[in-house]
Amino acid sequence: MQDAEGRLREAVRLTRVVRLPKQHLATFGVTRLRYYVVTKPLYQELVPGNDETVVREGTVVAERPAMVTPTYMLNLEGFGDEARRYMEGLVRRLGPNSPGLLYQYRNEPAGMEIVGDEVSAVAQRIAGDLDSRSVDLASVIQGVDELWDVSLLKFIYEYTAASLSSNLGEMKSMGLLEPDPGTELPRGAVTRIEEMFQQVRQGLDPAVLKAELDRWGLFEQYQDRFFAAVMGR
């Protein structure tokens, strides 16, 4: 019997993307990606010859990629000691303000059904239907029933990696990766902070802006504007 780590490796190995999205992640907006994860139900091993497939569907919401640096990542909570040592190594190797992108995702499950056919046939049928309707932002993933979310995460990781060069290219073409003269941070990060000041005036919780300034080490530089924005709400 496999241990937990062995089951994870097996789930990753058996995951297959039957249909890829026809578009990359949006660089400057939110991407809503429909997914269908098809799996053989656990109980099927007890009922040989009874072909059924579990179809789980939902939407992965990808927020606009955020500009980050190794120093910024060091100020995020929830990382263990090994992860922090890795980030510190990036600071030494790449520089504290080397630009990168941080992607954030939210999973919105929409339902599950049992279909009376074998897994590959169901997956191909769903993929064919999406193609016939020209649904660009949808994917079909063949995975493992008890670890279907691992199969989904594997797909998301690969989809992100495929989108990364395109997203970076768009930001570079607009000068957003260039250092801002006033802060030496990527210009895109400073642009994002300016947008958040506007959002505070429109109702954004000031604590969100404060946390962002702290992560960049910029609160002292912006504190007069911060308090003026809070008072002027």
Secondary structure, DSSP 8 states (H G I E B T S, - for coil): ---HHHHHHHHHHH-EEEE--SS---SSS-EEEEEEEEE--GGGGGSTT---EEEEEEEEEE---EEE-HHHHHT-SS--HHHHHHHHHHHHHH-TT--EEE--EEEEEEEEEEESS-HHHHHHHHHHHHHHTT--SEEEEE--GGGHHHHHHHHHHHHHHHHHHHHHHHHHHTTTTSB-TTTSSBHHHHHHHHHHHHHHHTT--HHHHHHHHHHHT-HHHHHHHHHHHHHT-
